[in-house]
Amino acid sequence: MPSLKELKIKIYADGADKDSMLALYKNEFVKGFTTNPSLMAKAGVKDYPAFAQEIAKAMPDRPISFEVFTDDVADMERQAGIIKTWGKNVYVKIPITNTKGESCLPLVKKLTHDGVQLNVTALMTTEQVDGVVNALTGGAASIVSVFAGRIADSGRDPIPLMKKCAELCKKEPKAELLWASTRELHNIFEADACGCKIITVPHDIFKKFPGVGQDLNALSLDTVKQFYADATKAGFKL
């Protein structure tokens, strides 16, 4: 199997815990960062603009995505105008639709041709990806985030879909396909094989990186030792 250093895909850290983000900024494998309002709320962020600007300033040489959080498409444009000023490395996350199912593609097309770097998010179908790529064509650098993990959660194999999405994104070289909602470390290798340019990785999965390529016999023995140690510590008897 390939090592992490042999992969072509760029690994972005996905989270909103400040200390973890700053620590991962020093990780050789981390090429960028993503966040979203849910992750920020979970991390206890109270002042969205202050947090975002501090983080963007602390890692100016890595792309980082911050999402709009209004449900009004017109107001998304206003928020995007504010977010883009937080740094040259900042990408503005725009959802594919609002909560009413109203398309954000006209806004995506306007913003990208106004020079705003976008991360179009929450995509789950090839039809959505095709529409986004068409809207992004001729615009600024952009990211197309397809939630492969959530697709898998529906019982569907995301691999064929992600391969098709990779082909669709070739129409616009500045639109990079991102594998989102990563569930396990192996997804990194799957995303790389599919032709994805970026994958977002939750902070806790980085703890598993040292185990990549580990001998399976050794791993089996470690597992047996773990079970034995836990049973002994618990004082189980028959």
N, C-alpha and C positions, 0 to 999 in steps of 0.2 A: 504494500500500500504506500501511497505517496506520503511524505512528511508535510507538516504544516508549511514549511519553508518552500516546498515545491509547488504549492497551490498558486493558481493565477488569481483567484478571487480575492477581493479586498474584504477584510473583516472589520465591521463597525461594532462598537460596544453599544448595547441598547439598555438604557436605564436613566435614572435621574437622581441617584444618590451622589452627592457632591464628592465625598471622600473617595468613593469607588471610582468615579469618573477620573479624578485627578491621579489616582494610583494607576489606572489602566492607560492613562496618557503616556506612561513610561514603558508600557508593554510593547515590545517590538512588533507584535502581530496586529496591533490596533491601528487602523488607518483612518478612522473616522468615528463619529458618534451620532446616535439618534436618541430622541426622547419623544414623549407624547404627554398630553394632559393627564392621562390616567397614571402613568409612571410618576409624574411630578406630584400628583395628589398623594399617591402611595408613599412617596419619599418625604412627605410633609412640607413640600414647598408652599410658601404662603405668598410670596411676591414673585410672580411669574417673570416680569421684565427684569427685575434685579438679578434673579438667579440666572436667567439666560444670558444676560450681558456679562456677568462675572465669569461664567463658564466659557463663553465664546472668546473672551479676552485672555483666559488662562491657557487656551490651546489654539492660538491663531493660525497654526499651520495644518490643522485637521478640519475637514468638513464636518459640520454639525447641523442637524435638522431640528427646528422648532415649529410646532404646529399651531395654526389658527384654532380658536376655540369658540367661535360664533357659529350659529346655525343659519345665519342670513348670508346668502351668497354675496350680496353687495357689500356687506360689512366685512366679509373675508378679504376683499380687496383692500379695505382700509387697514385691517390688521396686518396683512402681508406687507403693506408699505412701511409699517412700523418695524416689523420683525427683520426685514432685509437690511435695516440700518445698523443692526447689532454687530455686524462684522462681515468682511469680504468672504469669510469661510462659512457663512450661514446660508442654509437652504430653508425655504419656507415650505412647510408641509400643508398641502391642500388635499382634503378628502375627495374621493371620486364623486360623491354626492353629499348633500346635507341629509338630515334625519328624515326629511320628507321624500327623499328619493330624487330630488331635483338635481340635474346634472351640473357639475362644476366645470365641465370641459370648456365652455366659452370663457370662463374666468382664467382657466389654465392657459388657454391660447393667448389671451390678452397679456397676462403677467409675464409669460416666457418671452413674448416678443417685445416686452418693455424692459427686458434684461434681468428679470428676477429669477434667481436660481430656485428651482422648485423640486420638491419631493412629493409626488402625487401618490397618495396612500390609500390603503384599504381596498385594493384591487383583488379580485378573485376569479375573473373570467378572461378568456382571450379576447372576447368582444370589448371588454373594458380597456384592456391593454392596447388593442388596435386603435381605439378612439383616442386614448391618451397620447400615443406615439404620433398620431396624425396632428393632434393639437400642438405637440411640442416641436414638430418639424420646423427647422429654421430658427428656433429660439435659443435661449440660453442653456447652459449646462443644466442637466436635470437628472432626477432619479425616479424610476418607476417601481413602486413597492408592491409586490404581489405577496399576499399572506399565505405562503405555502403551508405553514403549520396549521392554520385554521382550516385550510382546504383538507388537510390530512385528518383533522379532527371530525370532519363530516363523513369520514369513511372512504374518501376518494384518494387515489394515488396522485400526489401533486407532480410527480416527475414528468409525465407526458405533457402536462399543461405548461410547466416551467420551460421545457424545451421549445414548445411552440412560442411562448412569450419571448424567449431569447432570439428566435428568428424574427419576430415582429419588431423587436427593438433595433435590429440591424438597419432598419430604414432610416433611423436617426442616430448617428454615431455619438451625439452628445447626450443621448438618453440612456442611462445605465440601469439595467435590470437588477433589482434587489430582491433577494429571498428574505421575506419577513416572517415573524413569529416562529423563530427557530425553537425546536423542542429538545433536540439532543445534539451532541457534538458531531455525530455522523452526518447531520444535515449539511455541515460545512463542505464535506467531500461530495455529497450529492449535488449541492448547489454549484460547485465548481465544475462537476461533470456535465451539468445541464447547460453551462455557458453563461450562468449568472455572473455579473460583474462585482456584485456586493452581496454580503450577507450580514444581517444584524444578529448579534449574539448577546443573550442576556448575561449579566455580570457573573452569575453563579456558574455558568458553563465554562468560563475561563479557568476555573479551579481544576477542571478535568484535562486541560491541555498537556500536563506532564505525562499522562497515561497513553497518549497517542503512540501507536505502534508497539505497545507493550506485548511481550510474549504471552500467549494465551494460557500456556501451561503454568507459567508463573502466576498469572492472574487467577487461575483456578485454585492454586495452592494458597494464595493470599485470602481468597474467599473462604476456603475451608478453615483457615486459621482464625479468620474473623468470627465465623459462626461458633467455633470452639471457645474462643476467648469470651464471647458474649454469654454463652451458656454457662461457662465457669464462673464468670463475674456475677451472674444472676443467681447462682447457687441452685440450679435446677437439679432435682433428684428423681429417680424412678424406683 
